[in-house]
């Protein structure tokens, strides 16, 4: 379910638990409807919520899917790879939950090209489409940034880098995000960037 009026610290979406019959972490909402467009374009748009995906499809973005109330996982990446997806654009909400989702997705960054779009004013895709329309959303998709650029900017923005203690705290916070990449050839590049 999706709450209509967001209470303080309440989740926007309420989901059932995994069961022996159905494991949410292995499926993507609207995958059955999006797979042809994903295969044709080589691009998947991953949203956070079901209503976002419905609004995206209604607006003509038929390569949009969403994780079923779970974090984006390697099983989801593998599912998208079946459709020869070369580029994944993550449409995260601009709130703190969206920033956490972006940070968690970093662990898959060496599997495919991960880009990121964060809509203005903490709007989700459904809200943005209702207010601005498909053409405005396409403009944001065309300017999608590499996921790691967004993660660096949002995480380091939480710290005052002018003081030594805060720089150390920022280093530790980013090290936790980069830790899952310890076997990736990309780690050295990101470690040098973080050191700078």
N, C-alpha and C positions, 0 to 999 in steps of 0.2 A: 504494500500500500504506500501511497504518497500522502504525507500530511498536507492539508490545505493552508493551515496557519501555523507557521513555524514558531514553536515555543523556544525559550532560551535553552541552549545546549541540547535540543531535541534533534534526532536525526530526521532528515527530509524523507528518507525511504525506510520502510519497515519490511523486513524480509523473513521468510521462514528459515529454519535450520536445514542443513544438508540431511539427507536420509540415505538409507541403503539403496533406495531405488533411484534417487536423483541427486547428483552432485553438482551444485551450482558452479563450482570452480572449473568445470570442464565444458561449460556452454556459454554462448553469447546470445543475448536477446536480439531478435530479428536477423540472426545469421542466415536463416533459410531465405529471407527476402533480400538480403544484401549481398549474398555470395556471387551472384552473376555480375553485378556492377563492380564489386571488388576485383574479380578476376579480369574484367575488361579494362579497368583503370589502373590496377596494381596498387590502389590506395584504399585504406580502411580508415574510417573516422570512428574513434572510440569515445563515447559519451559516458557520463556517470550514471544517468538515470533512464528509465524506460520512457517516461513522457518526453524526454529530450529526443530520444531516438524516433518516437512516433512523430514529433513535430519536424524533425529533420527529414524523414521520409515524405511527409506531406509537402514539404518545401522543395522536394526534388533531390535531396541528398540521400540517394538510395544505397549508399555504401556505408551507412552509419549503423553501429551496433553498440551494445552496452554489456558490461559484466553484470551478472545476475546477483547484485547485492554483495559481491565480494571484491577484493582487490584484484587488479589485473594480474594474471598469472602466466607462467610459461605455457601451460596448456592452452591458454587463449592465443598466445603468439603462434603456437603450432597449428591451431585451428585456422588462423588467418593465413599461415604459410601454405596451407592446402589450396588456397585460391590464388597462389602466386603473388601475394601482397608483398610489395617491396617498400612501401612507405605507410607508416601508421601515424595518423594525426590524432593526438589525444586532446579532447576538448574538456579540460578540467574546469570546474567551477572556480571562481576567484577567491573563494573562502579558504579557511585553514584546512578543511577536509580535502579540498581540491589540491592544495599544496602538498599535503601528505601523500595523496594518491600519485602525484608527479614524482615525489621522492622515491616511493616504492617501485615505480616503473623503471627507474634507472638501472636496476639489475638486469633488464633485458635489452639494454641499449646496444649491445654488440651483436644481437640477433638480427636486427633489421634497422632501417632508418626510422628513428623515432622523432617526431616533431610535436610541437605543443602549441595550442592556442588557448589563451585565457581571455575571456570576454570582459569588456569593461563593466564597471559598477557591480561587480560580483554577480552578474547575470549568468544563468545557465542557458543553454541553447534554446530551450523552449521560450523563456522570457525574452531573449534577444530577438528571436524570429518574430514574436508577437509585436515587439516594439519597433523593429527596424527592417524586417523582411529578409528574403533570401539573398538578394544582391549584396547587402551589407555584410551578411555572414560569409559569403563567398570571398569578399575582399579580405576578411580576417583569415580565412583558410589559405588564401594565396600568400599571406605574409606569415605563415606558421614558422616558428623559430625552432631550432634544435632543442630537444627536451633538456639537455644538460645546461644550456644557456639559462633557461627559466629556473632550473633547480639552483644553480649557482646564485643567480640574482635574488631569488626569493629567500633562500636560506641565509645568505650572507647579509641580506637586508635586515635580518633580525638582530644583528650585532653592531655595536659601535666599534668599528675597526681602527679607531684612532688611539685606543688604549691597549697595552700589551695583554692584559688579562682577558679582555673581550676577544682579541685576536686568537688567543689560545682556545677559548670556548668555541669560537667559530670553526677553528681547525678540527676540534673534536667532533662537532656536529656534522661537518662535511665528511670527515673520515668514516663516520657511521654509515652515511649514505653511499660512499664509494666502496665500502668493505665488500659487498657482494661481487664487485668487479675484480677481485684479487687475481683471478685467472685470465682476465681479459687483456688483450694487447692494448686496449684503450686506456688502461689504468695509469700508465706512466704519463700520458698526455694530460690527463685530468689532475694528477698529483702535481705536476709542474705548474699547471694553471692555478691550482689552489695555493701553492707555495708563493706564487707571484702576488 
